Amino acid sequence: MRHFFFDLREGARMHTDRDGTDCDSFGTAVDAARRFLGELARDHVPDEGYHTDVMIRDAATGEIVFTATLTMASARLGASPLSTRRS
């Protein structure tokens, strides 16, 4: 087992993981970070868009060993088809 910290940066806010998580391997830690970003994209993205980074730190060295970024932007384009339809 290896111990990793999963730090999160949301825009200008930084959330430092102080507890960490035991993972079977580096690959397991990477999978967890990717799953987290997928869940975030599905459940948490506001209308104006979103940018966040997950950084995995190795507890043994304190070094960042992996980073993953989620950036989503959204914008309404033109009028809604339902509002312009005539009966």
Number of C-alpha atoms within 10 A of each C-alpha: 9 14 17 26 22 24 19 20 15 13 10 7 9 12 11 13 15 9 11 16 15 14 15 11 13 17 10 13 23 20 11 14 22 17 12 13 19 13 11 14 17 9 9 12 16 11 11 10 13 17 15 19 19 22 23 24 21 19 16 9 9 11 13 15 13 15 16 14 15 15 12 14 11 11 8 8 6 6 8 9 7 7 7 8 7 5 3
